[in-house]
Amino acid sequence: MPVDFYWRMAMEGDQPSLRRKGIVSRGGFTPGAVGGLAPGLRNGKLDGYSHVDYLAEVAKATEASGFVGALLPSFPHTDDPWAAAAALARETSTYRFMIAFQPGFLHPVQAARMTASLQLATGGRTVYNVISGGGGPQQLWWGDKVEHDDRYVRTSEFLDVLRGVWYATDHSYDHEGRFYRVRGGGLPPALAGQPFPEVFFTGSSKAAIAAAGRHADYYLSWLEPLSSLTAKFEQVREHSAGIGRSPRFAVRLDVLARETEEEAWQEVERGWVRPGPAATPAYVGLGDSVGWQRGQDLGSGGNGSRGGYRALEISPNVWGGFHVLRAGPAFGLVGDYRQVAARLDELIALGAEAFVLGGVPHLEEAYRVGAHVLPLLRGAAVR
């Protein structure tokens, strides 16, 4: 079974390693510092190596290492992923750009035109990561006050309208809905006929699963313990079967793989004992994201503050402490190359047909995973 492997692009900037939790020295919007990259300081002046230059290096590294593309996440403190995809497209040849966006931030007619333009320019390399927002301070930063379940209703209507415009002929698409109204919608002839992007849909609530059942090509979940992930996948399958669809699944996780298991855990330990707060800001947990809360609840079975970092290894090589060492979700894989490959094979056996992997720093770890982990997979042909 062919499996697609994507890499996560560090749109927010990159840490030099997991040992230096929360310290961004590559790209992002941090000022130049001695020893930093993108930009760096040379003789007291910025060296001209930009954040986009660093992203381009990561894109070229992952394309050469066997990844089909990258997830371009979107946060209040990042570049816009649509613009980044356009900038990076010329740096790669077959690389796909999984653009994360929230439907509340642009109109579906404009989204259709932007996407068709990018499809035409790149030869059809656009992929959607549709997210409906986690609520809380970040959601309000965007000016979005729509409640949790209603955001998924809006997302569903957004995708209905986008598809309607995309496939309309002679500007014949009309829509009258709760969130959107369109009269005579359609794409200009020069943009019409492009392939519609694959849709990776995220969300763990009942409202999210209902919307994913209608629209997702891939249901994308953060890594969880295999028993929890199995139950979640079954929920999605049951709902999709009721409306005549067969979902595919994808998993987002970070990887820390080394030649030996001892080396991998030593890397965790070096970051864990370093003084300072957790790398993931506290405000991330203030919203209404069910997926985020699931990760926190599932990781609380082991208490790192009482038992040390190894107490957060809730099953072999599945570690729930990544959010302490770098900003983002809790769960990822830690182990030697064969152990990490074996855990990925287990996820493939569970039904995963695509992955979004990540590692810190993103450049060096992309080469490492591509060279030492992906070739060991047994349950799939890496596409």
C-alpha positions as CSV (number, residue, x, y, z in Angstrom):
1,M,0.0,0.0,0.0
2,P,1.5,3.3,-1.0
3,V,1.9,5.8,1.9
4,D,2.5,9.5,1.6
5,F,5.0,11.1,4.0
6,Y,4.9,14.8,4.5
7,W,7.2,16.9,6.7
8,R,6.2,19.8,8.9
9,M,7.6,23.1,7.8
10,A,8.8,25.3,10.7
11,M,6.8,28.4,9.7
12,E,7.2,29.9,13.2
13,G,10.9,29.5,13.2
14,D,13.1,26.6,14.3
15,Q,15.0,25.7,17.4
16,P,18.6,24.6,17.1
17,S,17.8,21.4,19.0
18,L,15.3,19.9,21.5
19,R,18.0,20.6,24.1
20,R,17.3,24.3,23.9
21,K,13.5,24.4,24.5
22,G,11.7,27.4,23.3
23,I,14.7,29.1,21.8
24,V,14.1,30.0,18.2
25,S,17.3,30.8,16.3
26,R,16.4,29.9,12.8
27,G,13.9,32.0,10.9
28,G,10.7,33.2,12.4
29,F,10.4,36.8,13.4
30,T,13.2,36.9,16.0
31,P,15.9,39.5,15.7
32,G,19.3,38.4,14.4
33,A,21.6,37.1,17.1
34,V,25.1,35.8,17.3
35,G,25.1,32.2,16.3
36,G,21.6,32.4,14.8
37,L,20.5,31.6,11.3
38,A,18.0,33.2,9.0
39,P,19.1,35.8,9.5
40,G,22.5,35.6,11.1
41,L,24.9,38.3,12.2
42,R,28.2,38.8,10.4
43,N,30.4,41.6,11.6
44,G,27.5,43.0,13.5
45,K,25.2,43.1,10.4
46,L,22.4,40.9,9.2
47,D,23.8,38.5,6.6
48,G,20.8,38.5,4.2
49,Y,19.9,34.9,4.7
50,S,16.2,35.1,5.3
51,H,13.5,33.0,6.9
52,V,12.2,32.0,3.4
53,D,15.8,31.0,2.5
54,Y,15.8,28.6,5.4
55,L,12.3,27.2,4.5
56,A,13.6,26.6,1.0
57,E,16.5,24.6,2.4
58,V,14.1,22.5,4.4
59,A,11.8,22.0,1.4
60,K,14.7,20.9,-0.9
61,A,16.1,18.6,1.9
62,T,12.8,16.8,2.4
63,E,12.1,16.5,-1.3
64,A,15.5,14.9,-1.7
65,S,14.9,12.6,1.4
66,G,11.7,11.0,0.1
67,F,9.0,13.2,1.4
68,V,6.1,14.1,-1.0
69,G,5.6,17.5,0.5
70,A,5.2,19.7,3.6
71,L,2.5,20.9,5.9
72,L,2.7,24.7,6.1
73,P,1.0,25.5,9.5
74,S,-0.6,28.9,10.2
75,F,-0.5,30.8,13.5
76,P,-0.8,34.5,14.4
77,H,3.0,34.6,14.6
78,T,3.9,33.0,11.3
79,D,4.1,33.9,7.6
80,D,1.0,33.3,5.6
81,P,1.2,29.7,4.2
82,W,-0.4,30.6,0.9
83,A,2.3,33.2,0.2
84,A,5.0,30.8,1.5
85,A,3.8,28.0,-0.8
86,A,4.0,30.4,-3.8
87,A,7.5,31.4,-2.8
88,L,8.7,27.8,-2.3
89,A,7.1,26.3,-5.4
90,R,10.0,27.4,-7.6
91,E,12.5,25.8,-5.3
92,T,11.1,22.3,-5.8
93,S,9.8,20.2,-8.7
94,T,7.2,17.7,-7.4
95,Y,6.9,18.8,-3.8
96,R,3.3,19.3,-2.5
97,F,2.2,22.2,-0.3
98,M,-0.3,21.3,2.4
99,I,-1.7,24.7,3.2
100,A,-3.3,25.0,6.7
101,F,-6.1,27.5,6.8
102,Q,-9.3,28.3,8.6
103,P,-12.4,28.8,6.5
104,G,-13.4,31.8,8.6
105,F,-10.6,33.9,7.4
106,L,-11.4,34.2,3.7
107,H,-14.4,33.8,1.4
108,P,-14.7,30.4,-0.4
109,V,-14.9,32.2,-3.8
110,Q,-11.6,33.9,-3.2
111,A,-10.2,30.6,-1.8
112,A,-11.2,28.9,-5.1
113,R,-9.5,31.6,-7.2
114,M,-6.3,31.5,-5.0
115,T,-6.1,27.7,-5.1
116,A,-6.7,27.5,-8.9
117,S,-4.0,30.0,-9.5
118,L,-1.6,28.1,-7.4
119,Q,-2.6,24.8,-9.0
120,L,-2.0,26.3,-12.4
121,A,1.4,27.7,-11.4
122,T,2.7,24.6,-9.7
123,G,1.2,21.8,-11.8
124,G,-1.4,20.8,-9.2
125,R,0.8,20.6,-6.1
126,T,-1.7,22.2,-3.6
127,V,-3.1,20.3,-0.7
128,Y,-5.6,21.5,1.9
129,N,-5.2,21.2,5.7
130,V,-8.6,22.5,6.7
131,I,-8.8,23.5,10.4
132,S,-11.7,25.1,12.2
133,G,-9.8,26.7,15.0
134,G,-9.1,25.9,18.6
135,G,-10.9,28.9,20.2
136,G,-9.5,31.0,23.0
137,P,-7.1,33.9,22.6
138,Q,-5.7,32.8,19.2
139,Q,-9.2,32.5,17.7
140,L,-10.0,36.0,18.8
141,W,-6.7,37.3,17.4
142,W,-8.1,36.4,14.0
143,G,-11.3,38.3,14.9
144,D,-13.4,35.1,14.9
145,K,-16.0,34.8,17.6
146,V,-18.0,31.9,16.2
147,E,-18.6,29.1,18.7
148,H,-17.0,25.7,18.5
149,D,-19.6,23.5,16.8
150,D,-20.8,26.4,14.6
151,R,-17.2,26.7,13.2
152,Y,-17.5,23.2,11.8
153,V,-20.9,24.0,10.3
154,R,-19.3,27.0,8.7
155,T,-16.3,24.9,7.5
156,S,-18.7,22.4,5.9
157,E,-20.6,25.1,4.1
158,F,-17.4,26.8,3.1
159,L,-16.2,23.6,1.3
160,D,-19.6,23.1,-0.3
161,V,-19.4,26.6,-1.8
162,L,-15.7,26.2,-2.8
163,R,-16.5,23.0,-4.7
164,G,-19.6,24.5,-6.2
165,V,-17.6,27.4,-7.6
166,W,-14.7,25.1,-8.7
167,Y,-16.8,22.9,-10.8
168,A,-19.4,25.4,-12.1
169,T,-19.7,26.1,-15.8
170,D,-20.4,29.5,-17.2
171,H,-20.6,31.1,-13.8
172,S,-23.7,29.2,-13.0
173,Y,-23.3,28.4,-9.3
174,D,-25.8,29.9,-6.8
175,H,-25.8,29.4,-3.1
176,E,-27.9,30.7,-0.2
177,G,-26.7,29.5,3.1
178,R,-26.2,30.4,6.8
179,F,-22.7,31.8,6.3
180,Y,-22.3,32.5,2.6
181,R,-24.3,33.8,-0.3
182,V,-23.1,33.5,-4.0
183,R,-24.8,34.4,-7.2
184,G,-23.3,33.4,-10.6
185,G,-20.2,31.9,-9.0
186,G,-17.5,30.2,-11.0
187,L,-13.8,30.4,-12.0
188,P,-12.5,32.3,-15.1
189,P,-11.8,30.1,-18.0
190,A,-8.1,30.4,-17.7
191,L,-8.2,28.9,-14.1
192,A,-11.0,26.3,-14.6
193,G,-10.3,22.6,-15.0
194,Q,-7.5,22.3,-12.4
195,P,-7.5,19.3,-10.1
196,F,-9.2,19.9,-6.9
197,P,-6.8,19.6,-3.9
198,E,-6.9,16.7,-1.5
199,V,-8.5,17.7,1.8
200,F,-6.8,16.8,5.1
201,F,-9.4,17.5,7.8
202,T,-8.5,17.9,11.5
203,G,-10.7,17.8,14.6
204,S,-11.6,15.3,17.4
205,S,-15.0,16.5,18.5
206,K,-18.3,15.0,17.3
207,A,-18.9,18.1,15.2
208,A,-15.5,17.7,13.5
209,I,-16.0,14.1,12.8
210,A,-19.4,14.8,11.2
211,A,-17.9,17.5,8.9
212,A,-14.8,15.3,8.1
213,G,-17.2,12.4,7.1
214,R,-18.6,14.7,4.3
215,H,-15.5,16.4,3.1
216,A,-12.2,14.7,4.1
217,D,-10.0,12.8,1.7
218,Y,-7.9,12.2,4.8
219,Y,-8.9,12.4,8.4
220,L,-5.8,13.9,10.1
221,S,-5.2,13.2,13.8
222,W,-2.4,14.0,16.1
223,L,-0.6,10.9,17.4
224,E,-2.3,9.3,20.4
225,P,-1.8,6.0,22.2
226,L,-2.8,3.3,19.7
227,S,-5.9,2.2,21.6
228,S,-7.3,5.7,21.6
229,L,-6.4,6.3,18.0
230,T,-8.1,3.0,17.0
231,A,-11.3,4.1,18.7
232,K,-11.2,7.5,17.0
233,F,-10.6,6.0,13.6
234,E,-13.6,3.6,14.2
235,Q,-15.8,6.6,15.0
236,V,-14.8,8.2,11.7
237,R,-15.4,5.0,9.8
238,E,-18.8,4.5,11.3
239,H,-20.0,8.0,10.5
240,S,-18.6,7.9,7.0
241,A,-20.2,4.6,6.3
242,G,-23.5,6.1,7.2
243,I,-23.2,8.6,4.3
244,G,-21.6,6.2,1.8
245,R,-18.0,7.3,2.1
246,S,-14.8,5.5,2.9
247,P,-12.3,7.7,4.8
248,R,-8.5,7.5,4.7
249,F,-6.4,8.4,7.7
250,A,-3.3,10.4,8.3
251,V,-1.3,10.9,11.5
252,R,0.7,14.0,12.6
253,L,3.7,13.3,14.9
254,D,7.2,14.3,15.8
255,V,10.1,11.9,15.6
256,L,13.3,11.7,17.6
257,A,15.3,8.8,16.2
258,R,18.9,7.9,16.7
259,E,21.3,5.1,16.1
260,T,20.5,3.7,19.6
261,E,17.6,4.1,21.9
262,E,19.9,5.3,24.6
263,E,21.1,8.2,22.4
264,A,17.5,9.2,21.6
265,W,16.5,9.3,25.3
266,Q,19.7,11.2,26.2
267,E,18.6,13.9,23.8
268,V,15.3,14.1,25.6
269,E,17.0,14.3,29.0
270,R,19.3,17.2,28.0
271,G,16.3,19.3,27.1
272,W,14.2,18.1,30.0
273,V,16.7,19.2,32.7
274,R,17.4,22.5,31.1
275,P,15.9,25.3,33.3
276,G,13.0,27.3,32.0
277,P,9.3,27.0,31.2
278,A,7.7,24.5,28.8
279,A,8.2,25.5,25.1
280,T,4.4,25.4,24.4
281,P,2.8,28.7,25.6
282,A,0.2,28.4,28.3
283,Y,-2.4,30.2,26.2
284,V,-2.5,27.4,23.7
285,G,-4.6,25.3,26.2
286,L,-7.1,28.1,26.8
287,G,-9.3,27.4,23.8
288,D,-11.9,24.8,23.1
289,S,-9.9,22.4,21.0
290,V,-11.0,18.8,21.8
291,G,-8.0,17.4,20.1
292,W,-5.6,19.4,22.2
293,Q,-7.4,18.5,25.4
294,R,-7.4,14.8,24.4
295,G,-3.6,15.0,24.1
296,Q,-3.2,16.5,27.5
297,D,-5.6,14.1,29.2
298,L,-4.0,11.0,27.5
299,G,-0.5,12.2,28.6
300,S,-1.5,12.7,32.2
301,G,-1.5,9.0,32.8
302,G,2.3,9.5,33.3
303,N,3.3,12.5,35.4
304,G,6.6,13.9,34.2
305,S,6.9,16.2,37.1
306,R,6.8,13.4,39.6
307,G,8.4,10.5,37.7
308,G,10.7,12.3,35.3
309,Y,10.5,12.3,31.5
310,R,10.4,8.5,31.1
311,A,7.1,8.5,33.1
312,L,5.5,10.1,30.0
313,E,6.4,7.1,27.8
314,I,2.8,5.7,27.8
315,S,3.6,2.8,25.5
316,P,6.9,1.6,23.9
317,N,8.5,4.6,22.1
318,V,5.3,6.7,22.3
319,W,6.3,9.7,24.4
320,G,3.9,12.4,25.7
321,G,6.4,15.2,26.6
322,F,7.3,16.8,23.3
323,H,5.2,19.9,24.1
324,V,7.7,20.6,26.9
325,L,10.7,20.7,24.6
326,R,9.1,22.5,21.6
327,A,5.8,24.2,20.9
328,G,3.1,21.9,19.7
329,P,1.2,18.7,20.5
330,A,2.4,16.3,23.2
331,F,2.9,12.9,21.5
332,G,5.6,11.7,19.3
333,L,8.0,8.7,18.8
334,V,11.4,8.3,20.6
335,G,13.7,5.4,19.9
336,D,16.3,4.0,17.6
337,Y,15.7,3.9,13.9
338,R,14.2,0.4,13.8
339,Q,12.0,1.0,16.8
340,V,10.6,4.2,15.3
341,A,10.0,2.5,11.9
342,A,8.3,-0.4,13.7
343,R,5.9,2.1,15.4
344,L,5.1,3.7,12.1
345,D,4.4,0.3,10.6
346,E,2.0,-0.3,13.5
347,L,0.2,2.9,12.6
348,I,0.0,1.8,8.9
349,A,-1.5,-1.5,10.0
350,L,-4.0,0.5,12.0
351,G,-5.1,2.3,8.7
352,A,-2.8,5.3,8.3
353,E,-2.1,6.0,4.7
354,A,-0.3,9.3,5.1
355,F,1.9,10.9,7.8
356,V,3.0,14.4,8.6
357,L,6.3,14.0,10.4
358,G,8.4,16.6,12.1
359,G,11.6,16.9,14.1
360,V,13.8,19.6,15.7
361,P,15.7,21.1,14.0
362,H,13.6,20.5,10.9
363,L,16.5,20.6,8.4
364,E,18.9,18.1,9.9
365,E,16.1,15.8,11.2
366,A,14.5,15.6,7.7
367,Y,17.7,14.2,6.3
368,R,18.1,11.8,9.3
369,V,14.5,10.4,9.1
370,G,14.7,10.2,5.3
371,A,18.0,8.3,5.3
372,H,17.6,6.1,8.4
373,V,13.9,5.5,9.2
374,L,11.8,5.6,6.0
375,P,13.9,2.9,4.3
376,L,13.1,0.5,7.2
377,L,9.3,0.6,6.8
378,R,7.8,-2.8,6.0
379,G,4.1,-2.2,5.8
380,A,4.1,0.2,2.9
381,A,5.8,1.5,-0.2
382,V,6.9,5.0,0.6
383,R,5.5,7.0,-2.3
